[in-house]
């Protein structure tokens, strides 16, 4: 099983970016998928999650700004990030959980600066 992220990039404060994650090598759906991030010098933290029923959860610091979507047929999740702030600068990692395993992507960089 592989999780491959795409998207991200650099943007000025107030801008928007997409990140996407495609799971390959599996024919089953993840019970929960999500996005985590790690900023330089900080611990990894959860950003947003979505379960197989479409229920979502967000960290307080992104509520109202980030939206997570799931495409089960494609084993894919996306996240739209709006009103980005310099504090959102981090490497964003995709996560997928099955009944007995946890998988991680390699990460995609998001940089917010003037």
VOBA-1610 file (N, C-alpha, C; in pm, whole numbers, padded with zeros to 5 digits, always signed):
BEGIN
Unk+00085-00119+00000Unk+00000+00000+00000Unk+00088+00123+00000Unk+00054+00216-00086Unk+00127+00343-00091Unk+00028+00458-00089Unk+00065+00561-00016Unk-00011+00686-00017Unk+00079+00790-00080Unk+00029+00854-00185Unk+00109+00951-00259Unk+00038+01085-00258Unk+00104+01184-00199Unk+00047+01317-00192Unk+00086+01399-00314Unk+00004+01495-00345Unk+00034+01593-00449Unk-00029+01726-00409Unk+00009+01829-00482Unk-00042+01962-00450Unk+00055+02031-00356Unk+00000+02121-00275Unk+00085+02201-00190Unk+00154+02308-00273Unk+00264+02358-00222Unk+00337+02463-00291Unk+00354+02585-00204Unk+00373+02699-00268Unk+00395+02825-00197Unk+00286+02925-00231Unk+00247+03002-00132Unk+00142+03101-00152Unk+00159+03212-00050Unk+00104+03328-00082Unk+00108+03439+00013Unk-00002+03422+00117Unk+00013+03484+00232Unk-00093+03479+00333Unk-00228+03522+00275Unk-00332+03448+00312Unk-00464+03474+00258Unk-00496+03394+00134Unk-00396+03329+00079Unk-00416+03250-00041Unk-00471+03112-00012Unk-00490+03034-00120Unk-00548+02899-00109Unk-00460+02798-00182Unk-00465+02676-00132Unk-00395+02565-00196Unk-00477+02438-00178Unk-00455+02343-00270Unk-00510+02209-00258Unk-00399+02111-00228Unk-00431+02007-00151Unk-00345+01891-00141Unk-00433+01768-00165Unk-00376+01667-00229Unk-00450+01545-00258Unk-00364+01425-00222Unk-00432+01313-00199Unk-00362+01191-00161Unk-00431+01073-00227Unk-00355+00994-00301Unk-00407+00876-00368Unk-00345+00752-00306Unk-00430+00656-00272Unk-00384+00529-00218Unk-00378+00426-00330Unk-00268+00356-00338Unk-00255+00251-00439Unk-00211+00121-00372Unk-00231+00012-00444Unk-00188-00116-00392Unk-00287-00179-00296Unk-00410-00126-00296Unk-00511-00184-00210Unk-00645-00185-00280Unk-00725-00287-00250Unk-00859-00292-00309Unk-00966-00265-00205Unk-00924-00232-00083Unk-01022-00205+00021Unk-01016-00058+00060Unk-01120-00011+00121Unk-01126+00129+00163Unk-01071+00145+00304Unk-01009+00257+00325Unk-00964+00291+00458Unk-01083+00332+00543Unk-01080+00294+00670Unk-01189+00335+00759Unk-01181+00485+00785Unk-01062+00535+00798Unk-01040+00677+00820Unk-00917+00721+00742Unk-00925+00836+00681Unk-00810+00899+00617Unk-00799+01041+00669Unk-00681+01094+00659Unk-00666+01228+00712Unk-00536+01295+00671Unk-00522+01418+00717Unk-00402+01497+00694Unk-00341+01537+00828Unk-00212+01522+00835Unk-00133+01567+00948Unk-00027+01662+00894Unk+00034+01737+00984Unk+00141+01825+00940Unk+00250+01833+01045Unk+00369+01865+00998Unk+00482+01886+01088Unk+00556+02010+01040Unk+00559+02108+01128Unk+00634+02230+01100Unk+00775+02215+01154Unk+00871+02290+01101Unk+01009+02279+01149Unk+01016+02301+01300Unk+01081+02209+01369Unk+01099+02222+01512Unk+00978+02188+01596Unk+00871+02139+01532Unk+00749+02108+01606Unk+00712+01961+01588Unk+00622+01914+01674Unk+00572+01778+01664Unk+00468+01768+01552Unk+00450+01647+01501Unk+00344+01624+01403Unk+00208+01642+01470Unk+00115+01704+01400Unk-00017+01727+01457Unk-00124+01697+01354Unk-00239+01654+01401Unk-00350+01623+01312Unk-00411+01753+01262Unk-00449+01753+01135Unk-00511+01870+01075Unk-00660+01843+01049Unk-00689+01734+00979Unk-00827+01701+00945Unk-00838+01552+00918Unk-00953+01495+00949Unk-00978+01354+00922Unk-01117+01337+00861Unk-01135+01225+00792Unk-01266+01192+00736Unk-01281+01041+00740Unk-01397+00992+00789Unk-01415+00848+00797Unk-01494+00799+00675Unk-01519+00669+00670Unk-01582+00613+00551Unk-01727+00658+00534Unk-01786+00711+00639Unk-01921+00764+00630Unk-01924+00913+00597Unk-01806+00969+00577Unk-01797+01109+00540Unk-01794+01205+00657Unk-01788+01151+00777Unk-01783+01240+00894Unk-01641+01297+00904Unk-01637+01426+00929Unk-01510+01497+00930Unk-01476+01549+01068Unk-01349+01571+01090Unk-01300+01632+01213Unk-01186+01726+01178Unk-01180+01838+01246Unk-01078+01938+01216Unk-01011+01986+01343Unk-00883+02015+01331Unk-00813+02082+01440Unk-00870+02223+01453Unk-00873+02275+01575Unk-00930+02408+01597Unk-00862+02514+01511Unk-00733+02500+01488Unk-00660+02606+01419Unk-00690+02610+01269Unk-00766+02512+01215Unk-00801+02517+01073Unk-00952+02521+01049Unk-01031+02512+01154Unk-01177+02513+01137Unk-01221+02639+01064Unk-01306+02617+00964Unk-01356+02728+00886Unk-01264+02770+00772Unk-01144+02714+00769Unk-01049+02750+00663Unk-01016+02632+00573Unk-01009+02512+00631Unk-00972+02392+00555Unk-01095+02302+00541Unk-01104+02233+00426Unk-01212+02139+00403Unk-01154+02011+00344Unk-01190+01899+00403Unk-01141+01770+00356Unk-01252+01698+00280Unk-01215+01632+00169Unk-01309+01558+00086Unk-01255+01417+00066Unk-01346+01325+00034Unk-01304+01187+00013Unk-01370+01132-00112Unk-01295+01062-00193Unk-01349+00991-00310Unk-01320+00843-00291Unk-01416+00770-00237Unk-01394+00630-00206Unk-01362+00546-00328Unk-01428+00575-00440Unk-01407+00495-00560Unk-01263+00505-00607Unk-01197+00612-00570Unk-01059+00633-00613Unk-00961+00620-00497Unk-01012+00584-00378Unk-00926+00579-00259Unk-00841+00706-00250Unk-00910+00818-00261Unk-00843+00947-00268Unk-00907+01044-00170Unk-00825+01127-00111Unk-00877+01239-00033Unk-00811+01368-00083Unk-00885+01476-00064Unk-00835+01608-00100Unk-00858+01700+00019Unk-00783+01805+00023Unk-00807+01907+00124Unk-00786+02045+00060Unk-00888+02127+00070Unk-00879+02265+00024Unk-00842+02352+00143Unk-00737+02427+00129Unk-00689+02513+00236Unk-00705+02659+00193Unk-00789+02731+00265Unk-00815+02871+00235Unk-00759+02959+00345Unk-00746+03088+00313Unk-00699+03186+00412Unk-00574+03136+00483Unk-00481+03089+00406Unk-00359+03034+00464Unk-00280+03141+00537Unk-00217+03097+00645Unk-00138+03185+00731Unk+00006+03133+00735Unk+00100+03221+00766Unk+00239+03173+00776Unk+00254+03056+00872Unk+00169+03051+00974Unk+00175+02942+01072Unk+00132+02808+01012Unk+00072+02810+00894Unk+00034+02685+00828Unk+00150+02623+00751Unk+00261+02692+00745Unk+00378+02638+00677Unk+00423+02510+00744Unk+00429+02401+00666Unk+00464+02270+00721Unk+00470+02169+00607Unk+00518+02052+00642Unk+00508+01937+00552Unk+00379+01865+00589Unk+00294+01845+00490Unk+00163+01785+00514Unk+00165+01638+00471Unk+00122+01552+00562Unk+00126+01408+00540Unk-00014+01349+00533Unk-00032+01259+00439Unk-00156+01184+00427Unk-00149+01060+00515Unk-00260+01023+00574Unk-00268+00909+00663Unk-00390+00826+00628Unk-00374+00694+00631Unk-00487+00605+00604Unk-00487+00492+00704Unk-00603+00464+00761Unk-00616+00361+00863Unk-00712+00253+00814Unk-00667+00127+00822Unk-00754+00014+00794Unk-00785-00056+00925Unk-00844-00173+00919Unk-00880-00244+01042Unk-00757-00288+01120Unk-00645-00299+01054Unk-00529-00350+01127Unk-00397-00281+01092Unk-00401-00175+01015Unk-00277-00108+00976Unk-00296+00043+00965Unk-00185+00112+00976Unk-00181+00257+00956Unk-00076+00286+00849Unk-00112+00370+00753Unk-00021+00402+00644Unk+00002+00551+00637Unk+00122+00588+00591Unk+00160+00728+00578Unk+00218+00754+00441Unk+00192+00874+00391Unk+00258+00920+00271Unk+00391+00984+00304Unk+00460+01030+00200Unk+00592+01090+00218Unk+00583+01239+00252Unk+00469+01298+00226Unk+00451+01438+00261Unk+00463+01530+00141Unk+00397+01644+00153Unk+00408+01750+00052Unk+00419+01884+00125Unk+00505+01969+00075Unk+00536+02093+00146Unk+00436+02203+00113Unk+00394+02272+00217Unk+00312+02392+00203Unk+00387+02507+00270Unk+00410+02613+00194Unk+00483+02728+00246Unk+00400+02853+00225Unk+00381+02928+00332Unk+00302+03051+00327Unk+00392+03165+00372Unk+00419+03258+00283Unk+00509+03369+00316Unk+00485+03484+00220Unk+00529+03603+00264Unk+00514+03721+00178Unk+00621+03723+00071
//
